[in-house]
């Protein structure tokens, strides 16, 4: 995570990778399986920490622009709301 903060070329998961991974995890998710719950939670926490360390540390406007751009690109590609 520290490497993600220091080096602009290092990311935990870029937005496209995160969208793919998250979609697969949700489709295969088994709520009764503690391993699945732990994995999904830890990946989500790592993604939030990465966003916080890199984007939020640069300021509110920068962080919000990044989130809006990411969501906009997913919407344009039709990757939101699909199962």
PyMOL commands that set and color helices and strands:
alter all, ss='L'
color gray80, all
select helices_A, chain A and resi 2-6+15-28+34-54+56-58+60-76
alter helices_A, ss='H'
color red, helices_A
deselect
rebuild
show_as cartoon
